[in-house]
Amino acid sequence: MAIMITDECINCGACEPECPNNAIYEGGVEWAISDGTGVKGTYVLEGGKEVGVDDQNMPVEEDFYFIVPDKCTECKGFHEEPQCAAVCPVDCCVPDPEREETEEVLLTRKDRLHI
């Protein structure tokens, strides 16, 4: 499952530089699939929507840091554990119960993002 940041986030920013997929953004910031990835052209998001990889997408959250589920791989293929959770001082980087994903799905996403 993808990781999410709860509303207990204190906006310290410790998680953002740890993400190997550039999936973490400050609240209110637009995001793109191409940020920190090797993807070119178009990309199919969760749910089937196709977007240009450089398209700016609406923030997932306005008030605190957020993780883009379409870019989160729980650090599979990079680290033993999600690095955002490992560095979070308030333990607000937690598994998202609405996005249960297998290791195979996460590794496939990693391969799609890092061509």
C-alpha positions in Angstrom: 0.0 0.0 0.0 1.1 3.5 -0.6 2.2 5.7 2.4 0.1 8.7 3.4 0.9 11.7 5.7 -1.7 12.3 8.3 -3.0 15.7 9.6 -0.7 15.3 12.6 2.1 16.5 10.2 4.1 19.4 11.7 5.4 20.5 8.3 9.0 20.0 9.3 10.0 18.8 5.8 12.2 15.9 7.0 10.5 13.4 4.7 10.7 15.3 1.4 14.4 14.9 0.6 14.3 11.2 1.7 11.9 10.1 -1.0 13.6 8.3 -3.9 10.6 8.9 -6.2 10.0 12.6 -5.4 6.5 11.7 -4.3 6.4 14.0 -1.3 5.4 17.7 -1.7 4.8 20.6 0.6 1.1 21.4 1.2 -0.4 23.5 -1.5 2.3 22.7 -4.1 1.4 21.4 -7.6 3.1 18.2 -8.6 4.1 16.4 -11.8 5.0 12.8 -12.6 8.3 13.9 -14.2 9.5 15.5 -10.9 12.5 13.4 -10.0 11.7 10.6 -12.4 12.9 9.4 -15.8 9.4 9.3 -17.3 8.8 11.0 -20.7 5.6 11.6 -22.7 2.4 10.5 -21.0 1.7 8.4 -17.9 -1.5 6.6 -16.8 -2.5 7.4 -13.3 -4.3 5.2 -10.8 -7.9 5.1 -12.0 -6.9 5.2 -15.7 -6.5 8.9 -16.3 -3.7 9.7 -18.8 -1.6 12.8 -18.1 1.4 14.4 -19.6 4.4 13.8 -17.3 5.1 17.5 -17.1 1.5 18.4 -16.4 1.1 20.3 -13.1 -1.5 18.5 -11.0 -3.5 19.9 -8.1 -2.1 19.4 -4.6 -3.4 16.4 -2.8 -3.4 18.5 0.4 -3.3 22.2 1.1 -2.2 22.5 4.7 0.5 19.9 5.2 3.0 17.7 3.3 1.5 15.0 1.2 2.5 12.0 -0.8 1.4 11.4 -4.4 0.1 7.8 -4.4 0.9 7.4 -8.1 4.6 8.0 -7.3 4.9 6.2 -4.0 6.6 2.8 -4.0 7.1 2.5 -0.2 10.8 2.8 -1.2 10.6 -0.8 -2.6 13.7 -1.4 -4.7 15.6 1.4 -2.9 15.4 0.8 0.8 14.3 -1.8 3.4 11.6 0.5 4.7 9.8 3.7 3.7 12.3 6.4 4.4 9.6 9.1 5.1 8.3 7.0 8.0 11.9 6.3 9.2 12.7 10.0 9.6 9.3 11.5 10.6 9.6 12.9 14.1 5.8 12.6 14.8 5.1 9.3 13.1 2.6 10.7 10.7 3.9 8.8 7.6 1.7 5.7 7.7 0.3 3.0 5.4 -2.7 4.3 3.5 -5.5 1.8 4.2 -7.4 2.8 1.0 -4.4 1.9 -1.2 -3.4 -1.7 -0.5 -0.8 -2.7 -3.0 1.4 -5.8 -3.4 5.2 -5.6 -3.5 4.9 -6.6 -7.2 2.7 -3.6 -7.9 5.1 -1.3 -6.0 8.2 -2.6 -7.8 6.4 -2.3 -11.2 5.6 1.3 -10.4 9.3 1.9 -9.4 10.3 0.5 -12.8 7.8 2.7 -14.6 9.1 5.8 -12.8 12.8 5.2 -13.2 13.3 4.1 -16.8 
